[in-house]
Amino acid sequence: MPKRLTKVEAYMTFFVVSFHTLAADLLFASIMGLYNIMGKKGPQISDFITETTLPALFGIIFVNFLPTGKVKLFLYIILWVLLSTIFEGIARYVHYLEFTGWKTSYSILFYIYACLFMIWHVSFTRKNRMK
């Protein structure tokens, strides 16, 4: 994989994505009860490990391969939203994830937000890099 991110950018991305994932799961799963992870209510240690690593690694891959140009970027976001939705469907199929009020359309909106946030995040990180 070509390295387009610095170590600091990858490190920051890892923790920013992990924080957002845990915050979203705390709000939507634990507080609002819209879905369950691994068939259990409330946070579990296995959830914590999975939720702090897997999305963060996907986030690093996403920002590492960000294309230039509006059309390529738009298609790239569409691809990632589609892949994320398929991945979520697989998680539901194998009973890792159970919806109890959440809808796939909410996920699609969240994935669009996540992609746009990550684009902003890497841009912000690069513009405000300590010299």
DSSP file with accessible surface (Angstrom, degrees, kcal/mol):
  #  RESIDUE AA STRUCTURE BP1 BP2  ACC     N-H-->O    O-->H-N    N-H-->O    O-->H-N    TCO  KAPPA ALPHA  PHI   PSI    X-CA   Y-CA   Z-CA
    1    1 A M              0   0  140      0, 0.0     2,-0.1     0, 0.0    60,-0.0   0.000 360.0 360.0 360.0 123.7    0.0    0.0    0.0
    2    2 A P        -     0   0   74      0, 0.0     2,-0.9     0, 0.0     3,-0.2  -0.458 360.0-126.1 -65.5 136.3    1.5    3.3   -1.0
    3    3 A K        +     0   0  190      1,-0.2    62,-0.0    -2,-0.1    61,-0.0  -0.766  45.2 154.3 -91.4 109.0    2.0    5.5    2.1
    4    4 A R        +     0   0  131     -2,-0.9     2,-0.4     2,-0.1    -1,-0.2   0.506  58.7  74.5-103.5 -13.2    0.4    8.9    1.5
    5    5 A L  S    S-     0   0   20     -3,-0.2     2,-0.1    55,-0.0    59,-0.0  -0.801  78.7-128.7-100.4 144.3   -0.2    9.5    5.2
    6    6 A T     >  -     0   0   57     -2,-0.4     4,-2.5     1,-0.1     5,-0.2  -0.382  33.1-105.1 -77.1 168.2    2.5   10.5    7.6
    7    7 A K  H  > S+     0   0  188      1,-0.2     4,-2.6     2,-0.2     5,-0.2   0.901 123.4  51.5 -61.6 -39.3    2.8    8.5   10.8
    8    8 A V  H  > S+     0   0   93      2,-0.2     4,-3.0     1,-0.2     5,-0.2   0.919 109.7  48.9 -65.0 -43.3    1.3   11.4   12.8
    9    9 A E  H  > S+     0   0    2      2,-0.2     4,-2.5     1,-0.2    -2,-0.2   0.917 113.5  46.6 -62.7 -42.7   -1.7   11.6   10.3
   10   10 A A  H  X S+     0   0   26     -4,-2.5     4,-2.5     2,-0.2    -2,-0.2   0.926 113.9  48.7 -65.3 -42.4   -2.2    7.8   10.6
   11   11 A Y  H  X S+     0   0  153     -4,-2.6     4,-1.9    -5,-0.2    -2,-0.2   0.939 113.8  45.2 -62.3 -48.6   -2.0    7.9   14.4
   12   12 A M  H  X S+     0   0   74     -4,-3.0     4,-2.6     1,-0.2     5,-0.2   0.909 112.5  52.0 -63.4 -41.2   -4.4   10.9   14.7
   13   13 A T  H  X S+     0   0    0     -4,-2.5     4,-2.7    -5,-0.2     5,-0.3   0.916 106.3  54.7 -61.7 -43.2   -6.8    9.2   12.2
   14   14 A F  H  X S+     0   0   50     -4,-2.5     4,-2.2     1,-0.2    -1,-0.2   0.949 114.0  39.6 -55.3 -50.1   -6.8    6.0   14.2
   15   15 A F  H  X S+     0   0  105     -4,-1.9     4,-2.4     2,-0.2    -2,-0.2   0.874 114.4  52.2 -74.5 -33.5   -7.8    7.8   17.4
   16   16 A V  H  X S+     0   0   35     -4,-2.6     4,-2.4     2,-0.2    -1,-0.2   0.937 113.5  44.1 -66.5 -44.6  -10.3   10.2   15.8
   17   17 A V  H  X S+     0   0   15     -4,-2.7     4,-2.7    -5,-0.2     5,-0.2   0.924 113.0  51.6 -67.0 -42.0  -12.1    7.3   14.1
   18   18 A S  H  X S+     0   0    7     -4,-2.2     4,-2.6    -5,-0.3     5,-0.2   0.927 110.7  48.8 -59.5 -44.1  -12.0    5.2   17.2
   19   19 A F  H  X S+     0   0  136     -4,-2.4     4,-2.8     1,-0.2     5,-0.2   0.940 112.5  47.1 -61.2 -47.6  -13.5    8.0   19.3
   20   20 A H  H  X S+     0   0   54     -4,-2.4     4,-2.6     2,-0.2    -1,-0.2   0.887 112.5  50.2 -63.4 -38.7  -16.3    8.7   16.8
   21   21 A T  H  X S+     0   0   21     -4,-2.7     4,-2.6     2,-0.2     5,-0.2   0.945 113.6  44.1 -63.9 -47.9  -17.1    5.0   16.5
   22   22 A L  H  X S+     0   0   59     -4,-2.6     4,-2.5    -5,-0.2    -2,-0.2   0.904 114.7  49.6 -65.3 -39.8  -17.3    4.6   20.3
   23   23 A A  H  X S+     0   0   41     -4,-2.8     4,-2.6    -5,-0.2     5,-0.2   0.925 112.3  47.6 -64.9 -43.6  -19.3    7.8   20.7
   24   24 A A  H  X S+     0   0   14     -4,-2.6     4,-3.2    -5,-0.2     5,-0.5   0.926 114.1  46.7 -64.0 -43.8  -21.8    6.7   18.0
   25   25 A D  H  X>S+     0   0   26     -4,-2.6     5,-2.0    -5,-0.2     4,-1.6   0.886 111.6  51.6 -67.1 -37.3  -22.2    3.3   19.5
   26   26 A L  I  <>S+     0   0   96     -4,-2.5     5,-2.4    -5,-0.2     6,-0.2   0.955 118.6  37.3 -62.3 -46.3  -22.6    4.7   22.9
   27   27 A L  I  <>S+     0   0   77     -4,-2.6     5,-2.5     3,-0.2     6,-0.2   0.976 127.2  31.5 -69.9 -55.9  -25.3    7.1   21.7
   28   28 A F  I  <5S+     0   0   47     -4,-3.2     6,-3.0    -5,-0.2     7,-0.4   0.848 132.0  27.2 -78.4 -35.0  -27.2    5.0   19.2
   29   29 A A  I  X5S+     0   0   15     -4,-1.6     4,-0.5    -5,-0.5    -3,-0.2   0.922 129.7  30.2 -92.2 -54.9  -26.8    1.5   20.7
   30   30 A S  I  4<S+     0   0   55     -5,-2.0    -3,-0.2     2,-0.1    -4,-0.2   0.924 131.3  28.2 -76.5 -45.4  -26.4    1.9   24.4
   31   31 A I  I  4<S+     0   0  118     -5,-2.4    -3,-0.2    -6,-0.2    -4,-0.2   0.941 133.6  29.1 -83.7 -49.3  -28.4    5.1   25.1
   32   32 A M  T  4<S-     0   0  104     -5,-2.5    -3,-0.2    -6,-0.2    -4,-0.2   0.651  92.2-139.2 -88.7 -16.7  -31.0    5.0   22.3
   33   33 A G     <  +     0   0   33     -4,-0.5    -4,-0.2    -6,-0.2    -3,-0.1   0.808  53.1 141.3  66.2  33.4  -31.1    1.2   22.0
   34   34 A L        +     0   0   33     -6,-3.0    66,-2.6     1,-0.2    68,-2.0   0.658  69.4   3.1 -84.1 -16.7  -31.3    1.3   18.2
   35   35 A Y  E     -A   99   0A  19     -7,-0.4     2,-0.4    64,-0.3    64,-0.2  -0.983  62.6-136.4-160.0 160.7  -29.1   -1.7   17.7
   36   36 A N  E     -A   98   0A  19     62,-2.7    62,-2.6    -2,-0.3     2,-0.5  -0.948  14.8-141.7-120.0 146.1  -27.1   -4.4   19.5
   37   37 A I  E >  S-AB  97  40A  12      3,-0.8     3,-1.5    -2,-0.4    60,-0.2  -0.918  83.3  -3.7-110.1 130.4  -23.6   -5.6   18.8
   38   38 A M  T 3  S-     0   0   68     58,-4.7    -1,-0.2    -2,-0.5    59,-0.2   0.773 121.1 -72.4  61.8  27.1  -22.8   -9.3   19.2
   39   39 A G  T 3  S+     0   0   53     57,-0.4     2,-0.4    -3,-0.2    -1,-0.3   0.658 108.2 110.4  69.7  15.1  -26.3  -10.0   20.5
   40   40 A K  B <   -B   37   0A  99     -3,-1.5    -3,-0.8     2,-0.1     2,-0.3  -0.946  65.2-128.7-124.7 145.4  -25.7   -8.3   23.8
   41   41 A K  S    S+     0   0  171     -2,-0.4    -5,-0.1    -5,-0.1   -11,-0.1  -0.711  75.9  19.1 -87.8 142.0  -27.0   -5.1   25.3
   42   42 A G  S    S-     0   0   33     -2,-0.3    -5,-0.2   -13,-0.1    -2,-0.1   0.079 104.3 -48.1  83.9 161.1  -24.4   -2.8   26.7
   43   43 A P        -     0   0  105      0, 0.0     2,-0.3     0, 0.0    -2,-0.1  -0.375  51.6-169.2 -70.5 143.4  -20.7   -2.6   26.0
   44   44 A Q     >  -     0   0   69     -4,-0.1     4,-2.3     1,-0.1     5,-0.2  -0.908  34.4-114.9-125.2 157.5  -18.5   -5.7   26.1
   45   45 A I  H  > S+     0   0  127     -2,-0.3     4,-2.3     1,-0.2     5,-0.2   0.897 118.5  53.5 -62.2 -37.3  -14.7   -5.9   26.0
   46   46 A S  H  > S+     0   0   38      1,-0.2     4,-2.4     2,-0.2    -1,-0.2   0.888 108.0  50.8 -66.4 -35.7  -14.9   -7.7   22.6
   47   47 A D  H  > S+     0   0   13      2,-0.2     4,-3.5     1,-0.2     5,-0.3   0.930 109.0  51.8 -61.4 -46.6  -17.0   -4.8   21.3
   48   48 A F  H  X S+     0   0  106     -4,-2.3     4,-1.6     2,-0.2    -2,-0.2   0.929 111.7  45.2 -58.7 -45.9  -14.4   -2.3   22.5
   49   49 A I  H  X S+     0   0   94     -4,-2.3     4,-1.0     2,-0.2     5,-0.3   0.944 118.3  42.7 -64.9 -46.5  -11.6   -4.1   20.8
   50   50 A T  H >X S+     0   0   41     -4,-2.4     4,-1.9     1,-0.2     3,-0.5   0.931 115.4  48.8 -65.4 -45.4  -13.4   -4.5   17.5
   51   51 A E  H 3< S+     0   0   24     -4,-3.5    -1,-0.2     1,-0.2    -2,-0.2   0.699 112.8  47.3 -72.7 -21.2  -14.9   -1.0   17.6
   52   52 A T  H 3< S+     0   0   21     -4,-1.6    -1,-0.2    -5,-0.3    -2,-0.2   0.631 123.0  30.5 -93.3 -13.3  -11.6    0.7   18.3
   53   53 A T  H <X S+     0   0   54     -4,-1.0     4,-2.6    -3,-0.5     5,-0.2   0.843 112.8  50.2-108.7 -53.2   -9.6   -1.2   15.7
   54   54 A L  H  X S+     0   0   61     -4,-1.9     4,-2.3    -5,-0.3     5,-0.2   0.946 114.9  40.3 -60.5 -55.0  -11.6   -2.2   12.6
   55   55 A P  H  > S+     0   0   34      0, 0.0     4,-2.6     0, 0.0    -1,-0.2   0.902 115.2  54.2 -61.7 -36.4  -13.3    1.1   11.8
   56   56 A A  H  > S+     0   0    0      2,-0.2     4,-2.3     1,-0.2    -2,-0.2   0.914 108.6  47.8 -64.1 -41.0  -10.0    3.0   12.5
   57   57 A L  H  X S+     0   0   89     -4,-2.6     4,-2.2     2,-0.2    -1,-0.2   0.909 111.8  49.8 -67.4 -39.0   -8.1    0.8   10.1
   58   58 A F  H  X S+     0   0   77     -4,-2.3     4,-2.8    -5,-0.2    -2,-0.2   0.897 109.7  53.2 -62.6 -38.9  -10.7    1.3    7.5
   59   59 A G  H  X S+     0   0    8     -4,-2.6     4,-2.5    -5,-0.2     5,-0.3   0.903 107.5  49.9 -62.8 -41.0  -10.5    5.0    8.1
   60   60 A I  H  X S+     0   0   28     -4,-2.3     4,-2.2     2,-0.2    -1,-0.2   0.928 112.5  47.1 -64.3 -43.7   -6.7    5.0    7.6
   61   61 A I  H  X S+     0   0   62     -4,-2.2     4,-1.7     2,-0.2    -2,-0.2   0.929 111.0  53.6 -62.5 -43.4   -7.1    3.1    4.3
   62   62 A F  H  < S+     0   0    7     -4,-2.8     3,-0.3     1,-0.2    -2,-0.2   0.951 114.7  38.3 -56.8 -52.7   -9.9    5.6    3.3
   63   63 A V  H >< S+     0   0    2     -4,-2.5     3,-1.1     1,-0.2    -1,-0.2   0.825 110.0  61.8 -73.8 -26.5   -7.8    8.7    3.8
   64   64 A N  H 3< S+     0   0    5     -4,-2.2    -1,-0.2    -5,-0.3    -2,-0.2   0.869 111.5  38.0 -64.8 -34.4   -4.6    7.1    2.5
   65   65 A F  T 3< S+     0   0   61     -4,-1.7    -1,-0.2    -3,-0.3    -2,-0.2   0.173  78.8 147.1-104.6  17.7   -6.1    6.6   -0.9
   66   66 A L    <   -     0   0   31     -3,-1.1     2,-0.1    -4,-0.1     7,-0.1  -0.334  40.8-140.2 -55.1 124.8   -8.2    9.8   -1.2
   67   67 A P        -     0   0   34      0, 0.0     2,-0.3     0, 0.0    -1,-0.1  -0.391   8.0-120.7 -82.9 165.6   -8.2   10.8   -4.9
   68   68 A T  S    S+     0   0  121     -2,-0.1     4,-0.2     4,-0.0     3,-0.0  -0.738  72.7  56.0-100.8 154.9   -7.8   14.3   -6.2
   69   69 A G  S  > S-     0   0   52     -2,-0.3     4,-2.3     3,-0.1     5,-0.2   0.266  82.5-105.1  95.7 137.2  -10.5   15.8   -8.4
   70   70 A K  H  > S+     0   0  190      2,-0.2     4,-2.6     1,-0.2     5,-0.2   0.887 116.3  48.0 -64.6 -42.3  -14.2   16.3   -7.6
   71   71 A V  H  > S+     0   0  108      2,-0.2     4,-2.6     1,-0.2     5,-0.2   0.951 114.5  45.6 -67.3 -46.0  -15.5   13.5   -9.8
   72   72 A K  H  > S+     0   0  142     -4,-0.2     4,-2.4     1,-0.2    -2,-0.2   0.907 114.3  49.4 -62.4 -40.8  -13.0   10.9   -8.6
   73   73 A L  H  X S+     0   0   46     -4,-2.3     4,-2.5     2,-0.2    -2,-0.2   0.924 110.3  50.3 -65.3 -42.3  -13.6   11.9   -5.0
   74   74 A F  H  X S+     0   0  132     -4,-2.6     4,-2.4     1,-0.2    -2,-0.2   0.938 113.5  45.3 -60.4 -46.6  -17.4   11.7   -5.4
   75   75 A L  H  X S+     0   0  104     -4,-2.6     4,-2.6     1,-0.2    -1,-0.2   0.878 110.9  54.5 -65.5 -36.4  -17.1    8.2   -6.9
   76   76 A Y  H  X S+     0   0   31     -4,-2.4     4,-2.4    -5,-0.2    -2,-0.2   0.923 109.0  47.5 -62.9 -44.1  -14.7    7.2   -4.2
   77   77 A I  H  X S+     0   0   19     -4,-2.5     4,-2.7     2,-0.2     5,-0.2   0.933 111.1  51.1 -63.6 -44.6  -17.2    8.3   -1.5
   78   78 A I  H  X S+     0   0   85     -4,-2.4     4,-2.6     1,-0.2    -2,-0.2   0.923 110.1  50.7 -58.2 -44.2  -19.9    6.4   -3.2
   79   79 A L  H  X S+     0   0   83     -4,-2.6     4,-3.0     1,-0.2    -2,-0.2   0.936 112.1  46.0 -60.0 -46.4  -17.7    3.3   -3.4
   80   80 A W  H  X S+     0   0   39     -4,-2.4     4,-2.6     2,-0.2    -1,-0.2   0.880 112.1  50.3 -67.7 -38.2  -16.9    3.5    0.4
   81   81 A V  H  X S+     0   0   14     -4,-2.7     4,-2.4     2,-0.2    -1,-0.2   0.933 113.3  47.3 -64.0 -43.0  -20.5    4.0    1.3
   82   82 A L  H  X S+     0   0   97     -4,-2.6     4,-2.4    -5,-0.2    -2,-0.2   0.945 113.8  46.5 -62.9 -47.8  -21.5    1.0   -0.8
   83   83 A L  H  X S+     0   0   85     -4,-3.0     4,-2.8     1,-0.2    -2,-0.2   0.906 112.7  50.5 -62.5 -40.2  -18.7   -1.2    0.7
   84   84 A S  H  X S+     0   0   31     -4,-2.6     4,-2.5     2,-0.2    -1,-0.2   0.901 110.5  49.3 -64.8 -40.2  -19.6   -0.1    4.2
   85   85 A T  H  X S+     0   0   30     -4,-2.4     4,-2.2     2,-0.2    -2,-0.2   0.905 112.4  47.8 -67.1 -39.1  -23.3   -0.8    3.7
   86   86 A I  H  X S+     0   0   90     -4,-2.4     4,-2.4     2,-0.2    -2,-0.2   0.932 111.3  50.8 -65.2 -44.5  -22.4   -4.3    2.3
   87   87 A F  H  X S+     0   0  100     -4,-2.8     4,-2.3     1,-0.2    -2,-0.2   0.914 110.5  49.6 -59.6 -41.8  -20.0   -4.9    5.2
   88   88 A E  H  X S+     0   0   16     -4,-2.5     4,-2.3     2,-0.2    -1,-0.2   0.900 108.2  53.8 -63.8 -39.7  -22.9   -3.9    7.6
   89   89 A G  H  X S+     0   0   35     -4,-2.2     4,-2.4     2,-0.2    -2,-0.2   0.901 108.9  48.6 -61.3 -40.5  -25.2   -6.3    5.8
   90   90 A I  H  X S+     0   0   95     -4,-2.4     4,-2.3     2,-0.2     6,-0.2   0.915 108.8  53.6 -65.1 -41.8  -22.8   -9.1    6.3
   91   91 A A  H  <>S+     0   0   13     -4,-2.3     5,-2.6     1,-0.2     6,-1.6   0.888 111.5  45.9 -61.1 -37.3  -22.5   -8.2   10.0
   92   92 A R  H ><5S+     0   0  100     -4,-2.3     3,-1.4     4,-0.2    -1,-0.2   0.903 109.6  54.8 -70.3 -40.4  -26.2   -8.4   10.3
   93   93 A Y  H 3<5S+     0   0  192     -4,-2.4    -2,-0.2     1,-0.3    -1,-0.2   0.883 111.3  43.7 -61.1 -40.2  -26.3  -11.7    8.4
   94   94 A V  T 3<5S-     0   0   88     -4,-2.3    -1,-0.3    -5,-0.1    -2,-0.2   0.290 117.2-114.6 -90.1   9.1  -23.9  -13.4   10.8
   95   95 A H  T < 5S+     0   0  153     -3,-1.4    -3,-0.2     2,-0.2    -2,-0.1   0.722  82.7 122.9  66.2  25.9  -25.7  -11.9   13.8
   96   96 A Y  S   <S+     0   0   56     -5,-2.6   -58,-4.7    -6,-0.2     2,-0.4   0.829  80.0  34.7 -75.5 -34.5  -22.8   -9.6   14.8
   97   97 A L  E     -A   37   0A  23     -6,-1.6     2,-0.4   -60,-0.2    -2,-0.2  -0.972  69.3-171.7-125.5 133.1  -25.2   -6.7   14.5
   98   98 A E  E     -A   36   0A  97    -62,-2.6   -62,-2.7    -2,-0.4     2,-0.4  -0.990  16.6-140.9-128.2 122.4  -28.9   -6.6   15.3
   99   99 A F  E     +A   35   0A  34     -2,-0.4   -64,-0.3   -64,-0.2   -65,-0.1  -0.678  23.6 170.9 -80.1 134.1  -31.1   -3.7   14.4
  100  100 A T  S    S-     0   0   65    -66,-2.6   -65,-0.2    -2,-0.4    -1,-0.1   0.075  88.6 -20.6-125.9  21.6  -33.8   -2.9   17.0
  101  101 A G  S    S+     0   0   34    -67,-0.7   -66,-0.2     1,-0.4     2,-0.1   0.136 108.4 112.6 158.0 -17.3  -34.9    0.4   15.5
  102  102 A W        -     0   0   26    -68,-2.0    -1,-0.4   -69,-0.1     2,-0.3  -0.487  51.0-152.1 -76.0 150.7  -32.0    1.4   13.3
  103  103 A K    >>  -     0   0  115     -2,-0.1     4,-1.4     1,-0.1     3,-0.9  -0.925  24.8-120.6-126.3 151.7  -32.5    1.4    9.6
  104  104 A T  H 3> S+     0   0   52     -2,-0.3     4,-2.4     1,-0.3     5,-0.2   0.851 113.3  62.4 -58.4 -33.8  -30.0    0.9    6.7
  105  105 A S  H 3> S+     0   0   64      1,-0.2     4,-2.1     2,-0.2    -1,-0.3   0.871 100.5  53.0 -62.4 -33.7  -30.9    4.4    5.5
  106  106 A Y  H <> S+     0   0   97     -3,-0.9     4,-2.4     1,-0.2    -1,-0.2   0.905 108.3  51.3 -64.6 -40.0  -29.6    5.9    8.7
  107  107 A S  H  X S+     0   0    2     -4,-1.4     4,-3.1     2,-0.2    -2,-0.2   0.914 106.9  52.4 -62.8 -44.3  -26.3    3.9    8.1
  108  108 A I  H  X S+     0   0   65     -4,-2.4     4,-2.3     1,-0.2    -1,-0.2   0.936 111.3  46.9 -59.7 -44.2  -26.0    5.3    4.6
  109  109 A L  H  X S+     0   0  120     -4,-2.1     4,-2.5     1,-0.2    -1,-0.2   0.912 112.9  49.7 -63.2 -40.1  -26.4    8.9    5.9
  110  110 A F  H  X S+     0   0   66     -4,-2.4     4,-2.9     1,-0.2    -2,-0.2   0.907 109.5  50.9 -65.9 -40.0  -23.9    8.2    8.7
  111  111 A Y  H  X S+     0   0   48     -4,-3.1     4,-2.5     2,-0.2    -1,-0.2   0.886 109.6  50.4 -66.0 -37.3  -21.3    6.7    6.2
  112  112 A I  H  X S+     0   0   66     -4,-2.3     4,-2.5    -5,-0.2     5,-0.2   0.953 112.3  47.4 -63.2 -47.0  -21.6    9.8    4.0
  113  113 A Y  H  X S+     0   0  102     -4,-2.5     4,-3.1     1,-0.2    -2,-0.2   0.924 111.3  51.7 -56.6 -46.9  -21.1   12.0    7.1
  114  114 A A  H  X S+     0   0   31     -4,-2.9     4,-2.5     2,-0.2    -1,-0.2   0.912 110.4  47.8 -60.3 -43.2  -18.1    9.8    8.1
  115  115 A C  H  X S+     0   0   10     -4,-2.5     4,-2.1     2,-0.2    -1,-0.2   0.940 114.4  45.7 -63.2 -46.6  -16.5   10.1    4.6
  116  116 A L  H  X S+     0   0   96     -4,-2.5     4,-2.4     1,-0.2    -2,-0.2   0.907 113.0  50.9 -65.0 -39.1  -16.9   13.8    4.5
  117  117 A F  H  X S+     0   0   42     -4,-3.1     4,-3.2    -5,-0.2    -1,-0.2   0.913 109.1  50.6 -63.4 -42.4  -15.7   14.2    8.1
  118  118 A M  H  X S+     0   0   13     -4,-2.5     4,-2.4     2,-0.2     5,-0.2   0.875 108.7  51.6 -66.0 -35.8  -12.6   12.1    7.3
  119  119 A I  H  X S+     0   0   37     -4,-2.1     4,-2.0     2,-0.2    -1,-0.2   0.941 114.0  44.2 -63.1 -45.3  -11.8   14.3    4.2
  120  120 A W  H  X S+     0   0  135     -4,-2.4     4,-3.3     1,-0.2     5,-0.2   0.925 111.5  55.1 -62.6 -44.4  -12.1   17.4    6.4
  121  121 A H  H  X S+     0   0    7     -4,-3.2     4,-2.7     1,-0.2    -2,-0.2   0.926 109.9  43.6 -57.4 -48.6  -10.0   15.7    9.2
  122  122 A V  H  X S+     0   0    7     -4,-2.4     4,-2.2     2,-0.2    -1,-0.2   0.903 115.3  49.8 -69.0 -35.5   -7.1   14.9    6.9
  123  123 A S  H  X S+     0   0   44     -4,-2.0     4,-2.4    -5,-0.2    -2,-0.2   0.941 112.8  46.9 -65.2 -45.5   -7.3   18.4    5.4
  124  124 A F  H  X S+     0   0   98     -4,-3.3     4,-1.9     1,-0.2    -2,-0.2   0.911 111.6  51.5 -61.1 -44.1   -7.4   20.0    8.8
  125  125 A T  H  < S+     0   0   12     -4,-2.7    -1,-0.2    -5,-0.2    -2,-0.2   0.917 112.5  45.2 -61.5 -42.4   -4.5   17.9   10.0
  126  126 A R  H >< S+     0   0  101     -4,-2.2     3,-0.9     1,-0.2    -1,-0.2   0.879 113.5  48.9 -72.9 -36.1   -2.3   18.8    7.1
  127  127 A K  H 3< S+     0   0  166     -4,-2.4    -1,-0.2     1,-0.2    -2,-0.2   0.809 117.9  40.6 -71.8 -29.7   -3.1   22.5    7.2
  128  128 A N  T 3< S+     0   0   95     -4,-1.9    -1,-0.2    -5,-0.2    -2,-0.2   0.071  80.6 144.9-108.7  23.5   -2.4   22.7   10.9
  129  129 A R    <   -     0   0  125     -3,-0.9     2,-0.2     1,-0.1    -3,-0.1  -0.380  55.8-112.6 -63.6 135.6    0.6   20.5   11.1
  130  130 A M              0   0  179     -2,-0.1    -1,-0.1     1,-0.1    -2,-0.0  -0.499 360.0 360.0 -70.0 138.0    3.2   21.7   13.6
  131  131 A K              0   0  248     -2,-0.2    -1,-0.1    -3,-0.1    -3,-0.0  -0.676 360.0 360.0-103.8 360.0    6.3   22.9   12.0
